[in-house]
Amino acid sequence: MSPTESRPANDWVSVAEQFAADMVAPHAEEMDRTDRLPAKVRAGLASSGLMGLTTPKQFGGADADTRTIARALEILATASGAVATILSVHLAVATGPIVDHGSQEQRQRFLPNLATGKWLGAFALSEPSVGSDAARLTTRYWPSEDGFRVRGNKMFTTSAESADVIVLFATRDPAQGPHGISAFAITKDTPGLSIGQRLDKLGIRGSETVELVLQDARLPQSALLGPEGGGFPIAMQALAGGRIGIAACALGVARAAFNAMRAAVQQEPADWKRATVARSYSELEAAAALVHHAAELRDSGAPFGNAASAAKLVASQAAVRIAYAGVDVAGPAGVVGGAVAARLLRDARVFPIVEGTTEIQELILGRDLIDHR
Ligand SMILES: Cc1cc2nc3c(=O)[nH]c(=O)nc-3n(C[C@H](O)[C@H](O)[C@H](O)COP(=O)(O)OP(=O)(O)OC[C@H]3O[C@@H](n4cnc5c(N)ncnc54)[C@H](O)[C@@H]3O)c2cc1C
């Protein structure tokens, strides 16, 4: 059986548990210290089959449901928020748009390699001065004799230095706002594409975050993903699904912080610590319910955008609060070099930012709940 072939959902949860315990947890401290993904963890991620969870079976993937994917990401994130984030980006916002909008040629070329993990995917939307308001992209493209040229810089691109495939967004004309934006699926050997800064982050270290430089990069006509001018909805659709993944990653970090806190309190109980554990447990369970609800809605085919935003908002905030409380409970030992409680707090703090900040989730939800009804 190939890694991604015909496993029941529970099997993928077991695969994630085993991979997290055997291959990820032992390297979590090293990844945090070195800010590098060890080659054996990258290879293990591929051979686990988890990188094919969102790919249809006809292209060698597992075609798993969202609940299974969310559970797998949560489990991985209890061992490492960085590895879980790499996988979430690969599955939801890199593979996802190619599954949903790729031509037959693009699907045949990219998906089998993304599913087996031979290739790693990235998603390049944000720019040095454009993040939340993605309709204002400044990276420009224009038609050329053999396809397109692209000029501009992309910022905060997860995995882009190691990625083999990048789903890239650029505008034909910034004056057209969202309607000017097109999506492209490009490979790392694209002429004119290079890596700029590699950012030294507070948390999820080991998940690289880099700048991409496009100096009149030469894209073939076949790189266009979806219709020209149709890139903005492709990005928004990918991010809506991706938010369930990032919420699951935040939930995993929250669970790791909770487990560490409870173990510490069991060793040295006190009433205030019991109360902290009780509060954290309630927040953890509330976040878990929202993540699972959003995944269930998506699997049922119902609109899930609001549930995904709510899950991302609540789970990422819960992760920060629970990890913060974990440091309180650990006391001074929680803040010294290499402390797990400190790493979990630094990891947690990234999730309210990635794939739409807390304020942007509030904006999305507020607009839908008030203005669109
Ligand atoms: C670790 C990490 C990995 C990332 N990976 C990727 C990736 O793979 N691909 C990618 O394209 N991007 C990625 N990003 C970028 C991320 O999506 C952006 O950082 C995020 O969307 C916010 O954009 P910004 O940084 O430009 O902040 P800004 O948009 O400038 O926002 C700054 C602050 O202002 C607030 N704000 C902005 N607009 C409003 C408003 N209208 N109302 C209220 N508050 C507002 C924000 O909530 C935020 O607190 C990553 C970021 C991080 C930190």
The ligand as an ORCA input file, in Angstrom:
! r2SCAN-3c Opt
* xyz 0 1
  C       4.678     33.064     10.987
  C       3.938     33.667      9.857
  C       3.719     32.924      8.710
  C       3.041     33.490      7.637
  N       2.880     32.759      6.485
  C       2.330     33.340      5.389
  C       2.270     32.629      4.143
  O       2.655     31.470      4.043
  N       1.776     33.280      3.077
  C       1.318     34.564      3.139
  O       0.877     35.088      2.124
  N       1.358     35.275      4.312
  C       1.864     34.681      5.420
  N       1.943     35.373      6.614
  C       1.488     36.751      6.647
  C       0.209     36.942      7.448
  O      -0.871     36.400      6.759
  C       0.095     38.449      7.681
  O       1.110     38.799      8.600
  C      -1.244     38.828      8.235
  O      -2.234     38.660      7.250
  C      -1.267     40.288      8.702
  O      -0.798     41.129      7.720
  P       0.338     42.212      8.031
  O       1.458     41.492      8.692
  O       0.640     42.965      6.796
  O      -0.314     43.143      9.098
  P      -1.267     44.376      8.844
  O      -2.313     44.013      7.850
  O      -0.435     45.564      8.564
  O      -1.937     44.509     10.255
  C      -1.234     45.057     11.381
  C      -2.203     45.092     12.555
  O      -3.340     45.914     12.213
  C      -4.526     45.177     12.342
  N      -5.464     45.561     11.283
  C      -5.206     45.618      9.961
  N      -6.305     46.002      9.283
  C      -7.288     46.164     10.208
  C      -8.652     46.564     10.144
  N      -9.244     46.846      8.977
  N      -9.351     46.622     11.290
  C      -8.780     46.331     12.493
  N      -7.481     45.982     12.611
  C      -6.737     45.899     11.492
  C      -4.138     43.727     12.210
  O      -5.057     42.872     12.849
  C      -2.783     43.721     12.885
  O      -2.929     43.595     14.279
  C       2.572     34.818      7.719
  C       2.785     35.560      8.882
  C       3.453     34.998      9.945
  C       3.666     35.813     11.179
*
